């Protein structure tokens, strides 16, 4: 580098995790420019249509050559994309619209096609589905290929330096296929998102990538030293030596994690002495399932449904909710999915419900308390979940249960909805299990009574800790008091697990403690056999499970009973 | 004219990959073949139109086939829908 450039940090969308460090290789797209030329007579119109058809057949031949080249390379990476591109190139609608513009507006084939492609690109960009939006790039790619043949400009072959980080507006599907990915350390693009080709290819190849960086990326020059964080979605341009050091460490840690993931992914979560443990994930939307499967999760222990209700102006209706749950059901297939009914209130607000501001929202009107009061909201959600249950392997779970009568009321409501569906002749899974979250200390204390009412328990440690210790962990001044290893919390958890196992009611844990490797043996020792956590934690917990035995886990649990403080318990878990 | 209703159960809906195969299948027949979703009807010989319809898992669609080889086309398309679009992916 000849000049010292100021360090900058560009925020984008992390689309493929990992850290890359290297020199920028900048690709700028030259957009086609309209010629403005008019055709004069019927003969020229026919000529232009002829040019178009010839350019299409040349484009098809070019793509077919690329397909043959893939076969020679012995790979079918990108084959789908190229086969699809042939269909775009020869699409009757594309030709029809272009010919119409040539004939009626007397444009050249070049200008007509440009306008048709632009309109199609806009149409797809406006679609509400991320996958379909991303298809604009395929259409642009096909249009550009024909345009190149119309203007007679040859396709340029680029030479990429080893280990470079590609900086581009967006990478077209053709660009992505043409890239020798062994030379590329990472991608950053101005536009695009998780569904764009560059993102998908990067992810499949384990190359870190950041999309949607915006025009800030124009400030990156060829040869700039760049750090790319594909998880955080950041691009650091010309960072200082200290920052580079930090990221080299992060890179090493990530590599270690990936290696662990690969080595554990297809192995069962079984203790050294043969006890099988179920590892599940907590998710919020259908797309999250990809990561669950990648990390070896056996299903979903907690599907939060708040995303459906937040960040909008009105309640989602039954059909909208149904579509959401059905998508999850279809994607999850046979894997079990536990759906938690809405947990709004507390810190999760939905202004359109007109809920009054409260002095103590966490002790106030939230979750099942709203549902049992606003039965319209609850019944709509139950109906949507039940309808979608016909398509998958669902369980339903009620949050914030503090008493037996709340469980009975929620179950009665569900029974009503089931009768209504039966009367309407609508299919649902009649065997769908219903369970509750154990997150209020009262529920933990009466676990024996609640066990008679439900099909399963799921221990929600986040709220259980906050309510047991009377600590708001968002309040910095008391946050250090929030500790899942506090003996009071552990005693409550142990009690719930013991009562559940005694009653033969399956029990799982879906709070953060379930994803803390330090707690795994302890929880196993208490008798917990199902853990639900964020997908990325699964390999770490699986490693703990595989490296321990039940005997060892029970020893840890027995030993900590004699300890007095959270600190002592943590130390014991760490050192034994 | 033959008409048949389907519920799409492939979680992804009609994505580029099945759409490519579907367009290629449709082009083998002389009959006019169209797909109806809600109030929209599109010709099935166009990739652009199939994708623009944005058919998702759970959507109800009808296939309409009209022409001399409609019987043959209908059974080929029925096989395609059954194998690729109306079976949930239970991997």
Boltz contact constraints between the chains, C-beta under 6 A:
constraints:
  - contact:
      token1: [A, 80]
      token2: [B, 17]
      max_distance: 6.0
  - contact:
      token1: [A, 83]
      token2: [B, 20]
      max_distance: 6.0
  - contact:
      token1: [A, 84]
      token2: [B, 16]
      max_distance: 6.0
  - contact:
      token1: [A, 84]
      token2: [B, 20]
      max_distance: 6.0
  - contact:
      token1: [A, 87]
      token2: [B, 20]
      max_distance: 6.0
  - contact:
      token1: [A, 87]
      token2: [B, 23]
      max_distance: 6.0
  - contact:
      token1: [A, 87]
      token2: [B, 47]
      max_distance: 6.0
  - contact:
      token1: [A, 88]
      token2: [B, 47]
      max_distance: 6.0
  - contact:
      token1: [A, 91]
      token2: [B, 46]
      max_distance: 6.0
  - contact:
      token1: [A, 91]
      token2: [B, 47]
      max_distance: 6.0
  - contact:
      token1: [A, 91]
      token2: [B, 48]
      max_distance: 6.0
  - contact:
      token1: [A, 92]
      token2: [B, 45]
      max_distance: 6.0
  - contact:
      token1: [A, 92]
      token2: [B, 46]
      max_distance: 6.0
  - contact:
      token1: [A, 93]
      token2: [B, 46]
      max_distance: 6.0
  - contact:
      token1: [A, 93]
      token2: [B, 48]
      max_distance: 6.0
  - contact:
      token1: [A, 93]
      token2: [B, 49]
      max_distance: 6.0
  - contact:
      token1: [A, 127]
      token2: [B, 54]
      max_distance: 6.0
  - contact:
      token1: [A, 129]
      token2: [B, 54]
      max_distance: 6.0
  - contact:
      token1: [A, 132]
      token2: [B, 54]
      max_distance: 6.0
  - contact:
      token1: [A, 135]
      token2: [B, 51]
      max_distance: 6.0
  - contact:
      token1: [A, 323]
      token2: [B, 58]
      max_distance: 6.0
  - contact:
      token1: [A, 326]
      token2: [B, 58]
      max_distance: 6.0
  - contact:
      token1: [A, 327]
      token2: [B, 57]
      max_distance: 6.0
  - contact:
      token1: [A, 330]
      token2: [B, 11]
      max_distance: 6.0
  - contact:
      token1: [A, 330]
      token2: [B, 57]
      max_distance: 6.0
  - contact:
      token1: [A, 330]
      token2: [B, 88]
      max_distance: 6.0
  - contact:
      token1: [A, 331]
      token2: [B, 11]
      max_distance: 6.0
  - contact:
      token1: [A, 333]
      token2: [B, 90]
      max_distance: 6.0
  - contact:
      token1: [A, 334]
      token2: [B, 90]
      max_distance: 6.0
